[in-house]
Amino acid sequence: MLASLVDKSCSPKESFVSLSPESSPVALRSRKSTQKPGSDKHVLVCITNAPIPFPTPSKQKFPGRISTMPPHKSFKSTRRASDVPFPGSSVPGPFLFLRRVQSGSYGEAIAVCELDGQWLQGAPGRVLCMKVFNKSTSLLRGLIPGIVQEVLSYRMMARAHARADDEGGAFVMSLEASLQDENRLFFVMELMDCDLLAVLNGHRFPRKANARRWICQIALGLSFIHASGVIHRDLKPENLLLDAAGTIRISDFGSAHTEKMWDALDPSKVYAHEVTGTYAYMAPEMLCNRKKSKSQIKMYGLAVDYWSLGCVGFELVSDEGECLFDTEEELQKYQTWPETAAATYLSFAGLSEDAESLLSGLLDLDPLQRFGIAALREHPYFQNDSGVSEFSSPRGPSVCHPGETQHSYGFVPEEPDLVEGHRNLFTVCLDPPEDDETFEHFGWINPKGIWGTV
């Protein structure tokens, strides 16, 4: 099915998926064969009861590429055992399992080492992160729309990298490749040190000492994301990763909204209506669509991401570092706070005047009045004692806790085939077996990434 979503005339590393999947839940039913669990022989029949990423035929606004998309709202995935070896391709790898980074209902993230030709000659192997999704499980649990949405978002941002020199791209994760084998899908990315949630819990970097730089980096990253035609919609500490130098990278685009035309988003326009993300960081204009009929639903725009930035910013600059809107009652209290009151809702947090002004602008209930990148660049909160704005040099190293040092993950175990009792070697390809059309054209190599010349 993904086969028909990519321009056939493009090479694998130039191909771009041209679909904009709905973010609403997809109910999937399955029928398995009578084979034993784990057998390669099985049949999955998945029927959607909600829109899935196959809109009616449309034209994409970029030269020479018109993609015809299947008009139907259901699909069938059949995978059969075959004596034919899984097809190879000139793709990165193989990859050796090093350790598990994180596990979740979606799959797991693992650290891997690329065992390429340079490694065989004695050079250190490149250490990367792989997000691993089981194909069958993803189909059964209705995870495919989110996976496709994430791939699409990263591809759109890679295209934006190719057409513009935007400083904000340095603060957004890049997808180096989307690969697969017969049973699994892989996202390959740079391996990060930690996420911002770990920092809020005391890991490595003091939050208040780095707050100004991190808020600046997130704002620049959001500006790049929006210039790529994407609204993130789930900005929160868990989705803000940090590298060894303490530089922020915005990640996890499974809840993102993408515009079909791939143009930069206009702050004055509205684009989406779905309620998605994490409650404590959702903007009021998104939350108001809960339990509304179609006639009552209101559209919203990119300002929802700046509201989320305000929520994250509060956790960075406040004394306690706690979530601002943990409950619905707290948000309602903020929304109904009297404008004529002597103190603002944020006064209780002991913020500096500039920090309170910054957060009040990001948490403006009117999305048209809410601070965006232009207002943030001019805000006095980001100026140091010499009057120099953080935006003039946002990429410097972050402050570490005493005794902590910046480090690198560029290592290879002495016995790379015997790590944690595993002998896991991942051999990956761009294309699935010939009889599995569901994930055809899922494979992609970022033309601006580390394997761009492959």
C-alpha positions in Angstrom: 0.0 0.0 0.0 2.8 2.4 0.7 4.1 1.4 -2.7 1.6 3.7 -4.5 2.4 6.7 -2.3 5.9 7.4 -3.6 7.0 8.7 -7.0 8.3 5.7 -8.8 10.8 7.8 -10.8 12.8 8.8 -7.7 15.7 6.9 -6.4 15.2 5.4 -2.9 17.2 8.1 -1.1 15.2 10.9 -3.0 11.8 9.4 -2.6 9.3 11.2 -0.4 6.1 9.7 0.9 3.2 11.9 -0.3 0.4 11.2 2.1 -1.0 13.1 5.1 -2.6 10.5 7.4 -5.4 11.3 9.8 -4.4 11.2 13.4 -7.6 9.8 14.7 -7.5 6.3 16.2 -7.7 3.4 13.8 -9.5 0.3 14.9 -8.0 -2.8 13.3 -9.2 -6.4 13.4 -7.1 -9.4 12.5 -7.4 -13.0 11.4 -4.4 -15.1 12.0 -3.6 -18.5 10.5 -3.5 -21.7 12.5 0.2 -21.7 12.5 2.1 -21.8 15.8 2.9 -18.4 17.4 6.1 -17.0 16.0 5.7 -18.9 12.7 6.5 -17.0 9.5 3.3 -18.3 8.0 0.4 -16.1 8.9 -2.2 -13.9 7.3 -3.2 -10.5 8.7 -6.4 -8.9 7.5 -6.8 -5.4 8.9 -10.0 -3.4 8.4 -10.1 0.3 9.4 -13.2 1.8 11.0 -11.7 5.3 10.8 -9.8 7.3 8.2 -6.4 5.9 7.5 -3.5 7.4 5.5 -5.0 6.8 2.1 -6.8 10.0 1.0 -8.4 10.5 -2.4 -6.2 11.3 -5.4 -4.5 14.6 -5.0 -1.6 16.6 -6.5 1.4 17.5 -4.5 2.9 21.0 -4.9 6.4 20.1 -6.0 7.7 19.9 -9.5 7.3 16.7 -11.5 5.6 14.6 -8.8 1.9 13.8 -8.9 1.0 10.9 -6.8 -2.3 9.0 -7.2 -3.4 7.6 -3.9 -5.8 4.7 -3.3 -9.3 6.1 -2.7 -10.4 3.1 -0.6 -10.5 3.1 3.3 -9.4 -0.4 3.9 -6.4 -2.5 3.1 -5.2 -6.1 3.3 -1.8 -7.2 4.3 -0.7 -10.7 3.4 2.7 -12.1 4.2 3.7 -15.7 3.4 6.7 -17.8 4.1 9.0 -17.9 1.1 12.2 -19.8 0.2 13.5 -16.8 -1.6 16.1 -14.9 0.5 15.1 -11.5 1.8 16.2 -9.1 -0.9 19.4 -7.0 -0.2 20.2 -3.5 -1.2 23.0 -1.0 -0.9 21.9 0.2 2.5 23.7 0.8 5.8 24.6 -1.9 8.2 24.6 -4.5 9.4 23.9 -3.3 12.9 25.0 -5.0 16.1 22.8 -4.7 19.2 24.5 -3.0 22.1 21.9 -2.3 24.7 18.2 -1.5 25.2 17.6 2.3 25.6 13.8 2.3 26.2 10.8 0.0 25.9 7.2 1.1 25.3 3.9 -0.1 23.9 5.0 1.1 20.5 8.1 -1.0 20.4 11.6 -0.3 21.8 14.6 1.9 21.3 18.0 0.2 21.2 21.6 1.3 20.8 23.4 -0.3 17.9 26.8 -0.3 16.3 27.1 -0.1 12.5 29.5 -2.9 11.4 30.5 -1.4 8.0 33.6 -1.8 6.0 35.5 0.7 8.1 34.8 -1.3 11.2 36.1 -4.5 9.5 39.3 -2.6 8.9 39.7 -1.8 12.6 38.0 1.7 12.8 35.5 2.4 15.5 32.0 1.6 14.5 29.3 4.3 14.4 27.0 4.0 17.4 23.4 4.9 16.7 19.9 4.6 18.0 17.2 2.3 16.4 13.5 2.6 17.1 12.2 -0.9 16.4 8.5 -1.7 15.5 7.2 -5.2 15.0 5.1 -5.1 11.8 2.4 -7.5 12.9 2.0 -5.9 16.4 1.9 -2.4 14.8 -0.9 -3.5 12.5 -2.9 -5.2 15.2 -2.6 -2.2 17.6 -3.4 0.4 15.0 0.0 2.0 15.2 0.7 2.3 11.5 -0.9 5.8 11.0 1.4 7.2 13.8 4.5 5.5 12.4 3.7 6.7 8.9 3.0 10.2 10.2 6.4 10.3 11.9 8.2 9.1 8.8 6.4 11.7 6.7 7.3 14.5 9.2 11.0 13.6 9.1 11.0 13.4 5.3 9.3 16.8 5.0 11.9 18.3 7.4 14.7 16.7 5.4 13.3 18.4 2.3 13.3 21.7 4.2 16.9 21.2 5.1 17.7 20.8 1.5 16.1 24.0 0.4 17.0 26.4 3.2 19.8 27.1 5.6 17.7 27.3 8.8 19.5 27.4 12.1 16.5 25.8 13.9 17.1 22.5 12.1 20.0 21.9 14.5 17.6 21.5 17.4 15.3 18.9 15.7 16.1 15.2 15.5 16.9 13.9 12.0 15.8 10.5 10.7 18.9 9.0 9.1 17.0 6.2 7.5 13.7 4.2 7.7 14.6 0.6 7.1 13.0 -2.8 7.6 13.5 -6.6 7.5 10.8 -9.2 7.0 9.2 -8.7 10.4 10.3 -5.3 11.7 10.5 -1.6 10.9 13.4 0.5 12.0 14.0 4.2 12.5 17.7 5.0 12.6 18.8 8.1 14.4 21.7 9.7 16.4 22.0 8.3 19.9 21.1 10.9 22.5 22.3 11.2 26.1 18.9 11.6 27.8 15.6 13.4 27.6 14.4 16.5 29.4 12.3 14.5 31.8 15.5 12.9 33.2 17.0 16.4 33.6 13.9 17.5 35.5 14.6 14.5 37.8 18.1 15.6 38.4 20.2 13.9 35.6 23.4 15.6 34.6 22.3 19.1 33.6 20.9 21.7 36.1 17.6 22.8 34.6 17.5 26.4 35.8 21.1 27.2 34.8 20.3 26.0 31.2 16.7 27.1 31.0 17.3 30.2 28.9 19.4 28.4 26.3 17.1 25.4 26.1 13.9 27.5 25.7 15.8 29.4 22.9 16.8 26.1 21.2 13.2 24.7 21.4 11.8 27.9 20.0 14.2 27.8 17.0 13.5 24.1 16.5 9.7 24.8 16.4 10.3 27.6 13.9 12.1 25.1 11.6 9.4 22.5 12.1 6.7 25.0 11.2 8.7 26.2 8.2 8.7 22.6 7.0 4.9 22.4 7.0 4.6 20.5 10.3 2.9 21.1 13.7 4.4 18.9 16.4 1.3 18.7 18.7 3.0 16.7 21.5 5.9 18.9 22.8 6.7 17.7 26.3 9.9 16.8 28.3 9.9 13.2 27.2 10.0 14.3 23.6 12.9 16.8 24.1 16.1 14.9 23.8 19.6 16.1 24.8 22.9 15.1 23.2 26.2 14.7 25.1 26.8 18.5 25.0 23.4 19.2 26.4 21.9 20.5 23.1 18.1 20.1 22.7 16.6 18.0 19.9 12.9 17.9 19.4 11.7 14.3 18.6 8.7 12.0 18.3 6.4 13.2 15.5 3.8 10.4 15.7 1.1 13.0 16.7 2.2 15.6 14.2 0.0 17.4 11.6 1.5 17.8 8.2 0.3 20.0 5.4 -0.1 18.4 2.0 1.5 21.3 0.1 4.7 21.1 2.2 4.8 24.9 2.5 5.8 26.9 5.5 2.9 27.4 7.9 1.3 30.8 8.4 0.9 31.8 12.1 -2.3 33.6 11.3 -4.0 30.5 9.7 -5.6 27.4 11.1 -4.8 23.9 9.9 -6.0 21.1 12.2 -8.8 20.1 14.6 -7.8 16.8 16.2 -7.3 16.5 19.9 -4.0 14.7 20.3 -0.9 14.8 22.4 -0.5 14.9 26.2 -3.1 16.7 28.3 -0.8 18.8 30.6 0.7 20.4 27.5 -2.3 20.8 25.2 -3.5 24.3 24.3 -7.0 25.4 25.2 -8.0 25.8 21.5 -7.2 22.1 21.0 -8.8 20.9 24.2 -12.1 22.7 23.5 -12.7 20.2 20.6 -13.2 17.3 23.0 -16.6 15.7 22.8 -17.7 18.2 20.2 -19.8 17.5 17.1 -18.4 18.2 13.7 -20.4 21.4 13.5 -18.9 22.6 16.8 -15.3 21.7 16.1 -12.9 24.6 15.8 -9.6 24.6 13.8 -6.3 25.6 15.3 -2.8 26.5 14.1 0.8 26.3 14.9 0.3 28.4 18.1 -0.5 25.1 20.0 3.2 24.3 19.9 4.1 27.6 21.6 1.6 26.9 24.4 3.3 23.6 25.0 6.7 25.5 25.0 5.2 27.7 27.7 4.3 24.7 29.8 7.8 23.2 29.4 9.4 26.5 30.0 7.6 26.8 33.4 9.1 23.5 34.5 12.5 24.8 33.6 12.4 28.2 35.3 10.2 27.7 38.3 11.6 26.9 41.7 9.9 23.5 42.1 10.1 22.5 38.4 6.6 21.0 38.6 4.0 20.6 35.8 1.9 23.8 35.6 -1.4 22.2 34.5 -1.4 18.8 35.9 -5.2 18.7 36.3 -8.2 20.1 34.4 -9.0 22.2 37.5 -5.7 24.0 37.4 -6.1 24.9 33.7 -9.7 26.1 34.3 -8.4 28.3 37.2 -5.8 29.8 34.8 -8.4 30.4 32.1 -10.8 32.2 34.5 -8.2 34.2 36.5 -9.4 37.8 36.7 -7.5 40.2 34.5 -8.0 42.9 37.1 -6.4 40.8 39.9 -3.4 42.5 41.6 -1.2 39.4 40.9 -1.1 37.1 37.9 -1.7 33.4 38.1 2.1 32.8 37.6 3.1 35.2 40.5 3.0 32.3 43.0 6.0 30.6 41.3 8.6 33.2 42.3 9.7 33.9 38.8 11.8 36.9 37.7 9.9 39.7 36.0 11.3 38.7 32.5 10.6 35.0 33.0 7.0 35.7 34.1 6.5 38.0 31.1 7.9 35.3 28.8 5.6 32.6 30.1 2.6 34.9 30.1 3.2 35.6 26.4 3.6 31.9 25.6 0.5 31.0 27.6 -1.8 33.7 26.2 -5.3 32.2 25.9 -5.7 34.0 22.5 -3.6 32.0 20.0 -3.3 35.1 17.7 -1.8 37.1 20.5 0.4 34.2 21.8 4.2 34.7 21.5 5.8 33.1 18.4 9.4 33.1 17.2 9.4 36.8 16.3 8.3 37.9 19.7 10.7 35.5 21.4 13.7 36.8 19.5 13.0 40.3 20.9 12.1 39.3 24.5 14.5 40.6 27.2 14.4 37.3 29.0 16.9 36.0 26.5 19.5 38.8 26.9 22.5 38.3 29.2 24.0 40.9 31.5 25.9 42.3 28.5 22.7 42.7 26.5 23.5 39.9 24.1 20.6 37.7 23.1 20.8 33.9 23.5 19.5 33.8 19.9 22.8 35.2 18.6 24.7 32.0 19.7 22.3 29.2 20.7 24.6 26.2 20.2 27.1 26.5 23.0 27.6 23.7 25.5 25.2 23.4 28.4 26.2 23.6 32.0 26.7 20.2 33.8 26.2 19.3 37.4 29.5 19.4 39.4 31.5 16.2 38.7 29.6 15.5 35.5 31.5 15.6 32.2 30.4 15.7 28.6 31.0 12.4 26.9 30.5 10.5 23.7 28.9 7.2 22.8 31.4 6.5 20.1 32.5 3.1 21.3 32.5 -0.5 20.2 32.6 -3.4 22.7 35.7 -5.6 22.8 33.5 -8.6 21.8 30.8 -6.9 19.7 29.0 -10.2 19.0 28.6 -11.0 22.7 26.8 -8.0 24.2 24.5 -8.6 27.2 24.2 -12.2 26.2 22.9 -11.3 22.7 24.1 -12.3 19.3 21.7 -9.9 17.6 22.8 -8.7 14.2 20.3 -6.6 12.3 20.6 -6.9 8.5 18.2 -4.4 7.0 16.8 -3.5 3.6 14.9 -0.7 2.0 12.2 -2.9 0.5 10.1 -5.7 2.0 9.6 -9.2 0.5 8.0 -9.1 -2.9 4.8 -10.5 -1.6 4.3 -7.9 1.1 3.0 -4.7 -0.4 1.9 -3.0 2.9 5.4 -1.6 3.6 6.7 -1.1 0.1 8.5 2.2 -0.1 8.7 2.5 3.6 12.5 2.3 3.2 14.3 5.6 2.8 17.7 7.1 3.3 18.0 10.8 4.3 19.8 12.5 1.4 21.1 15.1 3.8 22.1 12.6 6.5 25.2 10.4 7.4 24.5 8.0 4.5 23.3 10.6 2.0 25.8 9.3 -0.6 24.8 5.6 -0.2 
